[in-house]
Amino acid sequence: MAEKHIDLGLTALDELFMTEEGRQENRLPRIRQIPLDMIDDMPDHPFKVRRDDDMELLIESVRDHGVITPIIVRQKEDGRYETAAGHRRRMASKINGLTTIPAEVREMTRDEAIIIMCESNLQRTKILPSEKAFSYRMRLEAMKRQAGRPAKDYFGPVGQNSRDELAETTSDSTRQIHRFIRLTYLIPELLTMVDEETIAFRPAVELSYLTEQEQRDLLETIGYEDATPSLAQAIKMKEMSKAGTLSMDSILSIMCQKKPNQKEKISFHTEKLKPYLPKNITPKQTEEYILKALEYYQRYRERMKERGDR
């Protein structure tokens, strides 16, 4: 097993024997051609590299002109490098078969690299809610560590100051940053539904206060009812969760309440379907089973009709 190195942000050993002028010069940014296989992603990097239109344009640009703007990296204790900014340029270079990439090597701590990573990626034209959510959370944690504040206290008085400071550098208000960070408390399946715009942003924020088991019960109900909660329904679930009275039955009851502009849909009582369904079948599998049965029945009717026409 490889030895695990812990980056404490301390002065490197060779710098102890340098003059102050030498240390300052050593810390100046340096542009190098670095092998791509020597560069790692930042751990828990929240931004996804998607093959969307913007990425295709970047791939084409790198193919025709190379990487014009160097990526930003920090060197780790094991001699490898870690990307702070330029994950998409790295991917575009790999796709084009390049083996090296111009990189600005900066002397910085992991927290400084996290802040650069968040700042640079928030300039993208398309950012998923989950990407912004984890980016704000990581950046806020890094800012607190730099200031010697407790990293766990996101929403206390100290955290409020940190969020105000963060809001000054973004297009989102302090309150909106708080809402985005709340999304990081959703289970992955619900967070994906927020990214896919299946669940709206504000209801998702309220749902983030539910326990993990309550969220999984809600996920199952969403699949069964083929509907997502409105803001009012999400607030009701949050209140019941806080009171300790939210259950699978109450989630179903809330989800069955008619919403404004809700389209009429067909529903079945589970007890009436049970004699015709396999045991231990999930709500999603029930839907697929019924659709398949209807498909077979439709084929049967068509065959019977063809025989009658002969």
N, C-alpha and C positions, 0 to 999 in steps of 0.2 A: 504493500500500500504506500502511495506517495506521501511524503511528509507534508502536513498541512501548515501553511504559513499564515500568520495572523498579521495583518497590516495595522499597526498602531499609530501610523502617521509620524514616527520618530525620525530623527536625523539619520541618514544613511551612514554606515561605518566609515566609508572613504571620505565623507565630508568633515569628519572630526579632525582630519589632518590637513584640511585646506585653510587658506586665508579667507577672511570674510569676503574679499573681492572674488576669490575663486568660487565660493559658495554661491554668491549672487549670479555669477556668470553660468555656473552649472545649472541654475534653476531657470535660466532663460529658455523660452520655447525653442525647440530645435526641429527642423523639418528633415525627415529621413524617409527613405524608401524602405519600408518594412515588409517582410514576407507576410502574406495573408494568413498563413498557417501558424504565425507567431502571435496573432491577435485574438483575444477572447471577447465574448460578450460580457457586459456587466451583469452580475448576478441579479435575478429578479427584475430584469429590464422589462418595463411594462408595455413598451411600444412594439407592435407587430409589424413585420415587413411584409406587405401585401403586394401581389402582382396586379395593382390597379393601373389606371391610365398614367398617373404621375410616375409610378415606378417604371413603366414601360418607356416613358420619355427619358428617364434617368439612365436606363440601360442603354438606350440608343445613343445618348450623349456621351456616355463613358466609352462606348464602342467607337464612336467617331473622333472623340477629342481626348479621351483619357479622363482621369479624375482631376478636375481643375482646382477644386478647393480641397486642401488636405483635411483628412479626418483628425480628430483630437483624441489622443490616448495618454494613458499614464503607464509607467513601467512598474511592474509588480516585483516583489522580492525574489521570485523565482526566475526573473529575467524575461518573462513573457510580458505582453502588453494587454491592456484592458481598454475597450472603447468607451469614451465619454460622449463623443458626438461623431456621427457618420456611419451608423449601422446600415443605412440604405445604400450608401456609396460602397461600403464593403461588399454587400450582397451583389450589387451591380457589377463590381469588379470580378467577383467569383463567377458570375453567370457569363461574363465575357471572356473567361479563361485567363485572366491576369493572375500573376503570382505575387506581385508586390503592389503596395499602394502608398502614395505620399501621406505622411502622418506628422502632425505637430505633437511632439513629445513634451508634455508639461510635467513639471514637478508639482504634484498635488496629492492631497489625501483622497480617500474613497468618498468622503462626504462632499468635497469640492467637485469631484467628478460627477457625483449624482446630481448636484445642482446644475452643472453644465449640461448634462444629459437631458434633464427636464426642460431647461430653458430652450435648448436647440430643437427638441422634438415638438414642443408646443407651437412651433412656427409652421408645422405642416398644414396643408389645406384641408385634409380630412383626418379627424381624430375621433376615435371611438370613445364613448363615455367611460368605459372600463380603463382605457389607456390614460385618460385625463385623471381619473379617480386615483389610480395607483401612483401616477406621476406626482400629483399633489401630496399624497401621503408620504411617499419616499422623500420628496423635497422638504416637506415640513419636518420630518424626523431628522434629516441631515442638518437643517437650520438650527434645530433645538440642540443637537449634539455640539455643533460649533459654538453655540452660545452658552453651553453648560446647563441647558434646561433638561428636565426629565422627559425622555423620549416617549414615555407611555401616556403622558397627559396631553391628549390632542385637544381637549375641549375645556380645560380649566382656564383660570385667569392668565397663566403663563402662555398656554396654547393660543389664547385669544390674541395676544401680542404678536405671536409668530404668524398667525393667519392674516392679521392686518398687514404685517410686513410683506407677506407673500402676495397679498391682493394688490399691493402697490406695483408689482412687477408683472401682473397678468391682466387680462380683460375681464376677469370674474371678480365679483364682490366677495367680501369676507364670508358672507352667508352662503353664497353659491359654492365657494370652496369647501365649506363645511358639508354642504349637500353632496358634492362629488365624493368627498372622502367617505361619507356614509355608505356609498355604493360598494366599497371594498368589504363590507360586512355581509354582502349577499352571497349565497351559495353560487358556485360557478354556473349552474344551469340557469338560474334566474338572471345573473349578470349577462349571460350570453343573450337572453331574451331582451334585455335593455339595449345591448349593442345592435340587435337586429330590429329594434323599434317595435317589438311585439308588446313589451311593457313600456309604458310612458315613464319619463324621467321622474316626475314628482311622486307618483305612486310608488315607484321603486325605492325612493329615499325613505318613505314611511315603512315599507316592507323590510328594510334593512334592520329595523329594531326587533323583528321577530327572532326567536331562537332558531337554531339550525334545524331542529326537528319540525318546528312550526312552518319554516320555509319549505321543507321537503313535503309536508302535508299539503301546503298550498300548491306546490309544483304538481303533485298528483291530481289535485282538484282541477287545476288549469287544464291538464291533459284530458280529464274526464268531461269537463264542462265545455271545453274548447272556447274558453273566454278568459280574459285577464282582468284583474281588479281595477276599478276606477279609483280616483284619488279618495273619494269619500269612503269607499269600501276598504282601501288600504289603511286609512286613518282609523276606521272602526276596528280592524284587526290589530293594529298597533295598541289601541287602548285596551282591548281585551287581553292581549299578550301581557301588557304591563300589570293588569289586574290578576293575571294567572288563570283566566277563564277561557282562553282560546283553545279550541279542540278541533279535531278533524270535522266533526259534525257542525260546529259553529262556523268554520271556514266555508263549508259547503252551503250552509244557510245564507251566509253573507254573499257568496258568489252567485246564488240563485236569485237574489234580489234584482228586480228589473232596473236597468240603467237607462238614462235618457238616450234617445236615438238608437236603442238596442234593437237589432234585427231579430225578428221572430225565428225561433229554431225548434227543431223537433228534439224531444227528450224522452227517455224511457225510465221506468222504475226498475232498479236493479233486481228486485225480487222476481219480477215478471220475466226477466231475461235469464236468470240463473239456470233453469232447467235445460236451456239450449246452449249453454256455454261450458267450455272446459273448466275444470277446477283450477284455482290459483291464477287466474288470468288477470293481468293488469288492465286499468282503464284504457291505456293506449292500445294494448293488444285486443281489447274488446271491440274498439272501433274498427280495427283492421279485420277482425274476424267477421263482424257484421257486414262490412263492405264486401268481403270476399264471398260471403254467403249470398248476398244480394246479386252479386255478379253471376254466380252459378245459377241462381234462380231465374235471372233474366235470360241466360242462355237456354235454360230448360223451356221457358215460355216461347222463345223464338223457334226452338225445335218442334214444339207442339203445334205452333201456328203453321210451320212449313208442312207438317204431316196433314194438317186439316185442309190445306190448300190443294193437296194433290188429288 
